[in-house]
């Protein structure tokens, strides 16, 4: 059936106008397929959920990546050390700790605080013996997140010694 439709499209001049990008003849099909593929890849990179390329550029050299709600990074140091660094950054930024949580025998920890209209959360999870994944978010309300501030806080946690 598909072959019959393709044949009619290719040979019938009365058939509705074809899209030039999607109509391939033998000589130009390879080039047009490559162009179409490049277009799809380019559009995927611009999607808000696909921030890998943009986040890599934003955090180049620091290993900080933007997420849908904030920023994350894998940093050197065990969980307790990285949590101590996060608490020091909270204190430096004037964010009083309003809650904390420990899970999995200390392999996952979370601290929460409030600064103005922002609810700030830093989650630290063990990745290896000497590495921890840190996720920082700064929520204004149910639908609005301050990713720039979260990235700033995470940068300070990474730099903290």
N, C-alpha and C positions, 0 to 999 in steps of 0.2 A: 504494500500500500504506500509506504513512504517513497519507494522508488518511483511509483507511478506519479505521486505528487511532485517529486523533484523533476521528473521528465516533463511534465506539463508546464511547470514553472519555467524550465529552461527553454522550451521550444514554442510555447504559445504566446504570441505577441499581444493577445487580448487579455492575458492574465494580468492582474493588478501589478502596479509598479513594485519592483523588488528593492529591498534595502541594499545599497551599494556595499556596505561593510560586510553583510551577511551573504552576499552572492559571490561565490568563488568560481573562477574558471581555472583551467589547468596552470596557466602561466603565473597567476598572481595569488593562488590560494595559499601557498606557504607564507608569503609576506602578510597577507590579510589575517591568517590565523595567528601569527605572531603578534600583529598589532592588536587584535582582539584580546589575546591573552595578556598582553601588557596593560591594556585598558582595565581588564578585570582585576589584575594584581594592584594596579594603581588605585582603583576605587576601593578595594578591600583595605588598603593601607589607610584610607581616609575615614573609615568607619569608626565611630566612637568606641566600640567594643574592641577594636583591633588596634590597640595603641602600641604594639610592640616596636614598630619602627620609629614612631614619634617619641616614645618613651626612651628608647635607646639613645636617641639624639639628645633628649632633654637631660638624661642622667649619665651621659657619656663620661667615662672616667671614674664615676663614683659608684656605678652599679645600682643606682636608684631608678626604679621603674614606676610609672604612674599606673594605678589601677582604676577601676570604675568608681571607687570611693576615696582614694587617697594615694599613698605611695608605699612601696615595699622594696626591701633589699635583703640580701644575705650578707651578714657582717661577721667579722672575725670576733670570736669570744664565746664562752659558754653562756647559757641562758641567764644565770644569776648575775653575771657581769654585765650583760647587755641590759638587763632590767634595771640595774643600778645606774647605768648610763642614761637610760630613758627617764628615770626619776630625777636625775640631776638636770636634764634638759627641761623637764616639766617645771622644776623649781626655778631655773634660770629664766624661763619664759613667763613665770607668774601664774602657772596652772596648778591650783591645789588638787592633789589626788583625792578623788571622791569615792573610789572603789578599786579593789584589786581582786584578782582571781588566780588560783594556781591549780593546774590540772596535770594529769599523767605523771605524778610523783615529781613535779617541778619542771618537766620537759616543756610545758606550755604555760606561759604567764601572760596576764593582761592587766594593764593599769588604765584607769579612766580618770578624767578630770574635766573641769569646766572653766572656760575663759570667755567672758562676755556671753555672746549668744552661741558659742561653739562648744560642742561636746567632743572632747579629744580622747581618742583611744589609741594605745600602743600595745600591740600583741607581739610577744616574743616566743618563738617555737624552735626547739632544738632541731638542727639539720645534721650535725655531725658532732664529733668530740669537741671541736673548737670553732664551730660555726653555728649561727642562729639566724633564722628568718625573722625579720622585723616588718610588721605591717602597721602603718600609722594612718589614722583617719581623723578628719575634723568635720563634724556634721553640724550644719546650721539648722536644718529642719528635716522632715522626712524625705524630701526630694533634692535637697541642695547640700553639696559637699564642697569644702574649701580645699581642693587638691594642692594648691600652691602652698598653703600654710602647712599641710601635712608633709609635703616634700621638704619644706624648710626645716621642720622639726626632725624629720628622718636624717637629713643632712647633718644636723647637729649631733644626733645620736651616733651616727657613723664616725664623725670627727672626734667625739668625746673619748677621752682615755682614762 
